[in-house]
Amino acid sequence: MDAKKVLVTGGAGFIGSHLCDRLVAEGCSVIVLDNYFTGSRDNHVAGVEYREGHTKDIERLVPEKLDLVYHLGEYARVEKSMEEPGMVWDLNKAGTFAVLEFCRKRGCKIVYAGSSTKFSDGGLGRDLAPYTWAKATNTELVKNYGQWYGLPFAITYFYNVYGPGEISHGPYSTVIGIFMEEYKHGQPLTVVAPGTQMRNFTHVADIVDGLILVGDKGQGDEFGIGAAEGHSVLGVAKMFCDEIILLPERRGNRHDSVVDTSKVSALGWQQKHKLEEYIKDFVQRTKREAGLEKRVLVFSTTFYPAAGPAEEALCDLMRRMPDVRFDVITSAFSLEAKNAPSPLPNVEVYRLGRGAWYDKFFLPVLGARKAKELIRQHKYLFMWSIMASYAALAAIGLRRRSGLPLLISLADQRLESVPWYLRFLLGTILMRADQIATIGGGQERFASKVTRPAKLTASNRRGDVFANAVRFAYNAILKEKSAEKVKTL
């Protein structure tokens, strides 16, 4: 590539930072525009000028005349986009329109990173989720700008990118990044059912090779950049180890992909890296921590048969994860509940108290005492409190001493209607959690006010990767049940 003035949107992200590194090495003058939604300042490359902001504001933030724009700065998760359609629209529709207008006015070429999901499942993949629809329609918009205004453009499609620097924490993590983190911490690897879904995992260096070629010589659509060989997600997990947990199936999870690299190969591109070799090297040089049990310690103020929507969703999740053991600490609550058997073979229930409604008030003390006893017997993956409640008080007392991360799911709690003195207590509980799972905007706003917003995505203590996968599945079940309830009304 000749020396050019290049803009990379999303250049502080995983793929963008690798692209910037190559562009600088080839003598280009590089500007990055990034809002740091998933990008990181740790990814900054020497010699690149970084500007923080939304792509909607590109006209104001980048007044220079450019030769080339690599537009990578969009929301990029399929399943998570089901929860965040507004964010997808803001970043992928409004933002991309502004970038196209910017390029049209300056007559500079745009290389757009489309999504290979539009080719998956026989072409039905484009409508799987807000993300896939937004990306598919954006490729049409880019082509139309080329037709309407003579805008020079090229559209690329990536296939499950992996490599150094990929995101391994939080809901925007990549598959290989999640597996590496779980393997490193001695956790079983979490695979979303059925596990047979096929992916063409492509090394980031091969992606960058393709982007450079397309930026220099490509014109038009359908520049697929992907590995030739496909792997099932379950098969990839087994490349790391045999300790695997199947998570419940998720909406928006595509089952196959079709790779066509003919156009980028015609420019001289060749695949140079293989996933098997990358994983083998990682396993050989990684000292794995002591293995943990497939076991979760759960705190719930009430439990089956004294069950509301939150507890019913919990039982449903447990039923869908039969290879995971759940130890539940709860109040006896009533004589009926005190003498009730466990609802599932993989669940052990510890009902504390005399079998009266006021048993819940003793949970902070009795629950902590019982949990301390259980932690001496088992190596749990994490602690989980269903709602910020009396049971959660028992968990936060043990969090620091046990070293176990604590997830709190707010479930159907209506925080906006809670009296001020209870709000203070809720804030105290949430401040001491490692992760907080919310299901509504009101919950999220409240949690953001009383604790670090990062806890709403994930932190980085051992066990958090698995906790993050479980909370996603739990929230999906809660929403399923809410939708079913609405249908019956």
C-alpha positions as CSV (number, residue, x, y, z in Angstrom):
1,M,0.0,0.0,0.0
2,D,1.3,3.5,-0.9
3,A,1.7,6.0,2.0
4,K,-1.7,7.4,2.6
5,K,-3.7,9.4,5.1
6,V,-6.0,6.8,6.6
7,L,-8.8,6.9,9.2
8,V,-9.7,3.8,11.2
9,T,-13.0,4.0,13.1
10,G,-12.9,1.5,16.0
11,G,-9.1,1.5,15.8
12,A,-8.7,1.0,19.6
13,G,-10.6,-2.3,19.3
14,F,-9.2,-5.8,18.8
15,I,-9.1,-5.9,14.9
16,G,-8.7,-2.2,14.5
17,S,-5.5,-2.0,16.7
18,H,-3.9,-4.8,14.6
19,L,-4.8,-3.0,11.4
20,C,-3.3,0.3,12.8
21,D,-0.1,-1.5,13.6
22,R,0.2,-2.7,10.1
23,L,-0.7,0.6,8.5
24,V,1.9,2.5,10.5
25,A,4.5,-0.1,9.6
26,E,3.7,0.5,5.9
27,G,4.3,4.3,6.3
28,C,0.7,5.5,6.4
29,S,-0.5,8.5,8.4
30,V,-3.2,7.1,10.7
31,I,-6.0,8.7,12.7
32,V,-8.3,6.6,14.9
33,L,-11.8,7.6,15.9
34,D,-13.1,5.5,18.8
35,N,-15.7,5.9,21.5
36,Y,-14.1,3.2,23.6
37,F,-17.3,1.2,24.0
38,T,-15.4,-2.0,23.5
39,G,-12.0,-0.5,22.5
40,S,-9.2,0.1,25.0
41,R,-6.4,2.5,25.5
42,D,-4.2,-0.5,26.1
43,N,-4.5,-1.2,22.4
44,H,-3.0,2.2,21.3
45,V,-0.3,1.9,18.7
46,A,2.7,4.3,18.6
47,G,2.5,6.7,15.8
48,V,-1.3,6.8,15.6
49,E,-3.3,9.9,16.5
50,Y,-6.3,9.0,18.6
51,R,-9.6,11.0,18.9
52,E,-12.3,10.0,21.2
53,G,-15.9,10.3,20.1
54,H,-18.9,8.8,18.3
55,T,-18.9,8.2,14.6
56,K,-22.0,10.5,14.4
57,D,-19.6,13.4,15.1
58,I,-17.1,12.4,12.5
59,E,-17.4,15.7,10.6
60,R,-16.4,17.7,13.7
61,L,-13.8,15.4,15.0
62,V,-12.0,14.6,11.7
63,P,-11.8,17.8,9.5
64,E,-8.8,16.5,7.5
65,K,-8.8,15.4,3.9
66,L,-8.3,11.6,3.8
67,D,-7.4,9.0,1.2
68,L,-9.1,6.0,2.8
69,V,-11.5,5.2,5.7
70,Y,-11.6,1.8,7.3
71,H,-15.0,1.7,9.0
72,L,-14.8,-0.9,11.8
73,G,-16.3,1.1,14.6
74,E,-19.7,-0.6,15.1
75,Y,-21.5,-2.7,17.7
76,A,-20.4,-6.3,17.0
77,R,-22.2,-9.0,19.0
78,V,-25.1,-11.0,17.7
79,E,-26.8,-12.5,20.8
80,K,-26.2,-9.6,23.1
81,S,-27.8,-7.2,20.5
82,M,-31.2,-8.8,21.4
83,E,-31.0,-6.9,24.7
84,E,-29.7,-3.6,23.2
85,P,-31.5,-2.7,20.0
86,G,-31.3,1.0,20.7
87,M,-27.5,0.9,21.1
88,V,-27.3,-1.1,17.8
89,W,-29.3,1.5,16.0
90,D,-27.2,4.4,17.4
91,L,-23.8,2.9,16.7
92,N,-24.5,0.9,13.5
93,K,-27.2,2.9,11.7
94,A,-26.8,6.5,12.8
95,G,-23.0,6.2,13.1
96,T,-22.5,4.5,9.7
97,F,-24.8,7.0,7.9
98,A,-22.6,9.8,9.2
99,V,-19.4,8.0,8.1
100,L,-20.8,7.5,4.6
101,E,-21.8,11.2,4.3
102,F,-18.3,12.1,5.5
103,C,-16.8,10.0,2.7
104,R,-19.2,11.2,0.1
105,K,-18.4,14.8,0.7
106,R,-14.6,14.2,0.5
107,G,-14.7,11.6,-2.2
108,C,-12.5,9.2,-0.2
109,K,-12.7,5.4,-0.4
110,I,-14.5,3.5,2.4
111,V,-13.7,-0.1,3.3
112,Y,-16.7,-1.3,5.3
113,A,-16.6,-4.2,7.7
114,G,-19.8,-6.1,7.0
115,S,-20.9,-9.1,8.9
116,S,-20.7,-12.7,7.6
117,T,-23.9,-13.5,9.5
118,K,-26.0,-12.3,6.5
119,F,-24.8,-15.4,4.6
120,S,-25.5,-17.9,7.4
121,D,-28.4,-20.3,7.8
122,G,-29.2,-20.1,4.0
123,G,-29.4,-16.3,4.0
124,L,-31.8,-16.2,7.0
125,G,-28.9,-15.1,9.3
126,R,-29.4,-11.4,8.2
127,D,-32.6,-11.3,10.3
128,L,-31.5,-13.2,13.4
129,A,-31.0,-10.2,15.6
130,P,-30.8,-6.4,15.6
131,Y,-27.1,-6.6,14.9
132,T,-27.3,-8.9,11.9
133,W,-30.1,-6.9,10.4
134,A,-28.3,-3.6,10.9
135,K,-25.1,-4.9,9.3
136,A,-26.9,-6.5,6.4
137,T,-28.8,-3.3,5.6
138,N,-25.7,-1.2,6.0
139,T,-23.9,-3.2,3.3
140,E,-26.9,-2.3,1.0
141,L,-26.5,1.4,2.0
142,V,-22.8,1.4,1.2
143,K,-23.4,-0.2,-2.2
144,N,-26.2,2.4,-2.9
145,Y,-23.8,5.2,-2.1
146,G,-21.5,3.8,-4.6
147,Q,-24.3,3.7,-7.2
148,W,-25.9,7.0,-6.3
149,Y,-22.8,9.2,-5.8
150,G,-19.9,7.2,-7.4
151,L,-18.4,6.7,-3.9
152,P,-15.4,4.3,-4.1
153,F,-16.1,1.5,-1.7
154,A,-15.2,-2.1,-0.8
155,I,-17.2,-4.4,1.6
156,T,-15.4,-7.0,3.6
157,Y,-16.8,-9.9,5.7
158,F,-14.9,-11.4,8.7
159,Y,-15.4,-14.9,10.1
160,N,-15.0,-15.3,13.9
161,V,-11.8,-13.5,14.4
162,Y,-9.3,-14.7,17.1
163,G,-5.8,-13.8,18.1
164,P,-3.7,-11.7,20.6
165,G,-5.7,-9.0,22.3
166,E,-9.2,-10.3,21.8
167,I,-11.9,-9.6,24.4
168,S,-12.1,-12.3,27.0
169,H,-14.3,-10.6,29.7
170,G,-17.9,-9.4,29.7
171,P,-20.8,-9.8,27.4
172,Y,-18.9,-8.6,24.3
173,S,-16.2,-11.3,24.6
174,T,-15.2,-13.5,21.7
175,V,-15.6,-17.3,21.8
176,I,-11.9,-18.1,21.8
177,G,-11.2,-15.4,24.3
178,I,-13.8,-16.8,26.7
179,F,-12.5,-20.4,26.3
180,M,-8.9,-19.2,27.0
181,E,-10.0,-17.3,30.1
182,E,-12.0,-20.3,31.4
183,Y,-9.2,-22.7,30.7
184,K,-6.6,-20.5,32.4
185,H,-8.6,-20.3,35.6
186,G,-9.4,-24.0,35.8
187,Q,-13.0,-23.6,34.9
188,P,-15.1,-25.9,32.7
189,L,-15.6,-24.4,29.2
190,T,-19.1,-23.0,28.6
191,V,-20.7,-23.9,25.2
192,V,-24.1,-22.7,24.2
193,A,-26.3,-25.6,23.2
194,P,-26.4,-27.5,20.9
195,G,-22.7,-27.0,20.3
196,T,-22.9,-28.2,16.7
197,Q,-23.1,-24.7,15.3
198,M,-20.2,-24.3,12.8
199,R,-17.8,-21.4,12.7
200,N,-14.8,-20.5,10.5
201,F,-12.3,-19.1,13.0
202,T,-9.9,-16.7,11.4
203,H,-6.6,-15.3,12.8
204,V,-6.6,-11.5,13.1
205,A,-3.3,-11.4,11.2
206,D,-5.0,-13.0,8.2
207,I,-7.9,-10.6,8.5
208,V,-5.5,-7.6,8.4
209,D,-3.7,-9.1,5.4
210,G,-7.1,-9.1,3.6
211,L,-8.0,-5.5,4.8
212,I,-4.7,-4.1,3.5
213,L,-5.2,-5.7,0.1
214,V,-8.8,-4.6,-0.2
215,G,-8.0,-1.1,0.9
216,D,-5.3,-0.9,-1.8
217,K,-6.9,-2.7,-4.7
218,G,-10.4,-3.9,-3.8
219,Q,-13.6,-2.4,-5.3
220,G,-17.2,-3.6,-4.7
221,D,-18.9,-6.1,-2.5
222,E,-18.3,-9.7,-1.2
223,F,-14.7,-9.6,-0.1
224,G,-15.0,-12.5,2.4
225,I,-11.9,-13.0,4.6
226,G,-12.1,-16.3,6.5
227,A,-10.5,-19.6,7.2
228,A,-11.3,-22.4,4.8
229,E,-11.9,-25.0,7.5
230,G,-15.0,-24.9,9.8
231,H,-15.2,-26.2,13.4
232,S,-18.2,-26.9,15.7
233,V,-18.1,-24.7,18.8
234,L,-18.1,-27.9,20.9
235,G,-15.2,-29.3,18.9
236,V,-13.2,-26.1,19.5
237,A,-13.9,-26.4,23.3
238,K,-12.5,-29.9,23.2
239,M,-9.3,-28.7,21.7
240,F,-8.7,-27.1,25.1
241,C,-9.9,-29.8,27.4
242,D,-12.8,-32.2,28.1
243,E,-14.3,-30.3,31.0
244,I,-17.3,-28.7,29.3
245,I,-20.7,-27.3,30.4
246,L,-23.6,-26.9,27.9
247,L,-25.5,-23.6,28.5
248,P,-29.2,-23.3,27.4
249,E,-29.7,-22.4,23.7
250,R,-29.9,-18.7,22.9
251,R,-32.0,-16.6,20.5
252,G,-29.9,-15.1,17.7
253,N,-27.4,-18.0,17.7
254,R,-26.8,-18.9,14.1
255,H,-26.0,-22.6,13.2
256,D,-23.8,-22.4,10.1
257,S,-21.8,-20.1,8.0
258,V,-20.7,-20.1,4.3
259,V,-17.2,-18.7,3.4
260,D,-16.4,-17.4,0.0
261,T,-12.8,-15.9,-0.2
262,S,-12.6,-15.9,-4.0
263,K,-12.6,-12.2,-4.4
264,V,-9.9,-11.4,-1.8
265,S,-7.9,-14.4,-3.0
266,A,-7.9,-12.9,-6.5
267,L,-6.1,-9.9,-4.9
268,G,-3.3,-12.2,-3.6
269,W,-4.7,-13.1,-0.1
270,Q,-3.8,-16.5,1.5
271,Q,-4.7,-18.0,4.8
272,K,-1.5,-18.4,6.9
273,H,-2.8,-19.5,10.3
274,K,-4.7,-22.5,11.7
275,L,-6.9,-22.5,14.9
276,E,-5.7,-25.9,16.0
277,E,-2.0,-24.7,16.1
278,Y,-3.0,-21.5,18.0
279,I,-4.9,-23.4,20.7
280,K,-2.2,-26.1,21.0
281,D,0.4,-23.4,21.5
282,F,-1.7,-21.6,24.1
283,V,-2.4,-24.9,26.1
284,Q,1.3,-25.8,26.1
285,R,2.5,-22.5,27.5
286,T,-0.4,-21.8,29.9
287,K,-0.1,-23.0,33.5
288,R,-3.7,-23.8,34.4
289,E,-5.0,-23.1,37.9
290,A,-6.4,-25.9,40.0
291,G,-9.6,-27.1,38.6
292,L,-12.9,-26.0,40.1
293,E,-16.0,-28.1,40.5
294,K,-19.0,-27.7,38.2
295,R,-20.7,-26.2,41.2
296,V,-22.4,-22.9,42.1
297,L,-23.4,-21.6,45.5
298,V,-26.8,-19.9,45.3
299,F,-28.4,-17.6,47.8
300,S,-32.2,-17.1,47.5
301,T,-34.5,-15.6,50.2
302,T,-37.2,-18.1,49.2
303,F,-37.1,-21.1,46.9
304,Y,-39.3,-23.9,45.5
305,P,-42.2,-24.4,46.4
306,A,-42.3,-20.7,47.7
307,A,-41.4,-19.4,44.2
308,G,-42.0,-16.3,42.3
309,P,-40.9,-15.5,38.7
310,A,-37.2,-15.2,39.7
311,E,-37.2,-18.5,41.5
312,E,-39.1,-20.2,38.7
313,A,-36.6,-19.0,36.2
314,L,-33.8,-20.3,38.4
315,C,-35.3,-23.8,38.5
316,D,-35.7,-23.7,34.8
317,L,-32.1,-22.8,34.3
318,M,-31.0,-25.6,36.7
319,R,-33.1,-28.1,34.7
320,R,-31.4,-27.0,31.5
321,M,-27.9,-27.4,33.0
322,P,-28.1,-31.0,34.5
323,D,-24.3,-31.4,34.6
324,V,-23.9,-28.5,37.0
325,R,-24.5,-28.9,40.8
326,F,-26.3,-26.0,42.5
327,D,-26.2,-25.7,46.3
328,V,-29.1,-23.4,47.4
329,I,-29.1,-21.5,50.7
330,T,-32.6,-20.2,51.5
331,S,-35.1,-19.6,54.3
332,A,-37.4,-22.4,55.5
333,F,-40.1,-19.7,55.1
334,S,-43.1,-22.0,55.8
335,L,-43.7,-25.5,57.1
336,E,-44.6,-26.6,53.6
337,A,-41.4,-25.2,52.2
338,K,-39.3,-26.5,55.1
339,N,-40.2,-30.1,54.4
340,A,-40.3,-29.9,50.6
341,P,-37.8,-32.2,48.7
342,S,-35.3,-30.8,46.2
343,P,-37.1,-30.1,42.9
344,L,-34.2,-31.5,40.8
345,P,-31.5,-34.1,41.1
346,N,-28.6,-31.6,40.6
347,V,-29.9,-29.3,43.3
348,E,-29.2,-29.5,47.0
349,V,-31.4,-27.1,49.1
350,Y,-30.4,-25.9,52.6
351,R,-33.6,-24.5,54.2
352,L,-32.7,-22.4,57.3
353,G,-35.1,-21.5,60.1
354,R,-38.2,-22.9,61.8
355,G,-40.6,-22.8,58.9
356,A,-42.0,-19.3,59.4
357,W,-42.3,-16.2,57.2
358,Y,-39.8,-14.3,59.5
359,D,-37.0,-16.9,58.8
360,K,-35.7,-14.5,56.1
361,F,-34.6,-12.0,58.7
362,F,-32.1,-14.5,60.1
363,L,-30.6,-15.4,56.7
364,P,-27.8,-12.9,56.8
365,V,-26.3,-14.8,59.9
366,L,-27.6,-18.3,59.4
367,G,-26.9,-18.2,55.6
368,A,-23.4,-17.0,56.0
369,R,-22.6,-19.7,58.6
370,K,-24.0,-22.4,56.3
371,A,-22.2,-21.0,53.3
372,K,-18.9,-21.0,55.2
373,E,-19.3,-24.6,56.0
374,L,-20.1,-25.5,52.3
375,I,-17.1,-23.5,51.0
376,R,-14.8,-25.6,53.1
377,Q,-16.2,-28.7,51.4
378,H,-16.3,-27.6,47.7
379,K,-14.5,-25.5,45.1
380,Y,-17.3,-23.4,43.7
381,L,-17.2,-21.5,40.4
382,F,-18.9,-18.5,42.0
383,M,-21.6,-17.3,44.4
384,W,-24.9,-16.1,43.1
385,S,-27.6,-14.2,44.9
386,I,-31.1,-14.1,43.3
387,M,-32.0,-10.5,43.9
388,A,-30.5,-8.0,46.3
389,S,-32.2,-9.2,49.5
390,Y,-31.6,-10.8,52.9
391,A,-29.9,-13.7,51.2
392,A,-27.5,-11.4,49.4
393,L,-26.4,-10.0,52.8
394,A,-25.2,-13.5,53.7
395,A,-23.2,-13.7,50.5
396,I,-21.5,-10.3,50.7
397,G,-20.3,-11.2,54.2
398,L,-18.3,-14.1,52.7
399,R,-17.2,-12.6,49.4
400,R,-13.9,-11.1,50.6
401,R,-12.9,-14.0,52.9
402,S,-13.8,-16.8,50.4
403,G,-12.3,-15.2,47.3
404,L,-15.3,-16.3,45.3
405,P,-16.8,-13.7,43.0
406,L,-20.4,-12.7,43.7
407,L,-23.1,-12.3,41.0
408,I,-26.4,-10.5,42.0
409,S,-29.3,-10.8,39.6
410,L,-31.9,-8.1,40.2
411,A,-34.6,-10.2,38.4
412,D,-38.0,-8.6,38.7
413,Q,-37.2,-6.2,41.5
414,R,-38.9,-2.8,41.1
415,L,-36.2,-0.5,42.5
416,E,-38.0,2.7,41.6
417,S,-40.8,1.9,44.1
418,V,-38.5,0.9,47.0
419,P,-38.6,3.2,50.1
420,W,-35.5,5.4,50.6
421,Y,-34.1,3.4,53.6
422,L,-34.3,0.2,51.6
423,R,-32.7,1.9,48.7
424,F,-29.7,2.7,50.9
425,L,-29.5,-1.0,51.9
426,L,-29.7,-2.1,48.2
427,G,-26.9,0.3,47.3
428,T,-24.8,-1.2,50.1
429,I,-25.4,-4.7,48.8
430,L,-24.7,-3.8,45.1
431,M,-21.5,-2.0,45.9
432,R,-20.1,-5.2,47.2
433,A,-21.0,-7.4,44.2
434,D,-18.6,-8.3,41.5
435,Q,-21.3,-8.5,38.8
436,I,-24.8,-7.2,38.7
437,A,-27.4,-8.5,36.2
438,T,-30.3,-6.3,35.3
439,I,-33.4,-6.9,33.1
440,G,-34.6,-3.3,32.7
441,G,-33.5,0.2,32.2
442,G,-34.7,1.4,35.6
443,Q,-32.6,-1.3,37.3
444,E,-29.6,-0.4,35.2
445,R,-29.9,3.3,36.0
446,F,-30.2,2.6,39.8
447,A,-27.3,0.2,39.8
448,S,-25.1,2.6,37.8
449,K,-25.7,5.3,40.4
450,V,-24.7,3.3,43.4
451,T,-21.8,1.3,42.0
452,R,-19.2,1.2,39.2
453,P,-21.0,0.7,35.8
454,A,-18.3,-1.9,34.9
455,K,-20.1,-4.3,37.2
456,L,-23.0,-4.3,34.9
457,T,-20.8,-6.0,32.2
458,A,-18.3,-8.0,34.3
459,S,-15.2,-7.7,36.4
460,N,-12.0,-9.8,36.2
461,R,-11.9,-12.0,39.2
462,R,-11.7,-15.8,38.9
463,G,-15.1,-17.3,38.0
464,D,-16.5,-14.2,36.4
465,V,-16.4,-15.6,32.9
466,F,-18.6,-18.5,33.9
467,A,-20.9,-16.2,36.0
468,N,-21.3,-14.0,33.0
469,A,-22.4,-16.9,30.8
470,V,-24.9,-18.1,33.4
471,R,-26.4,-14.7,34.0
472,F,-27.0,-14.2,30.3
473,A,-28.8,-17.6,30.1
474,Y,-30.9,-16.7,33.3
475,N,-32.0,-13.4,31.9
476,A,-33.0,-15.0,28.7
477,I,-35.2,-17.5,30.6
478,L,-36.8,-14.6,32.7
479,K,-37.7,-12.8,29.5
480,E,-39.1,-16.0,27.9
481,K,-41.4,-16.4,31.0
482,S,-42.4,-12.8,30.9
483,A,-43.4,-13.1,27.2
484,E,-45.3,-16.3,27.9
485,K,-47.2,-14.6,30.7
486,V,-48.2,-11.7,28.5
487,K,-49.5,-14.1,25.8
488,T,-51.8,-15.8,28.4
489,L,-53.3,-12.5,29.6
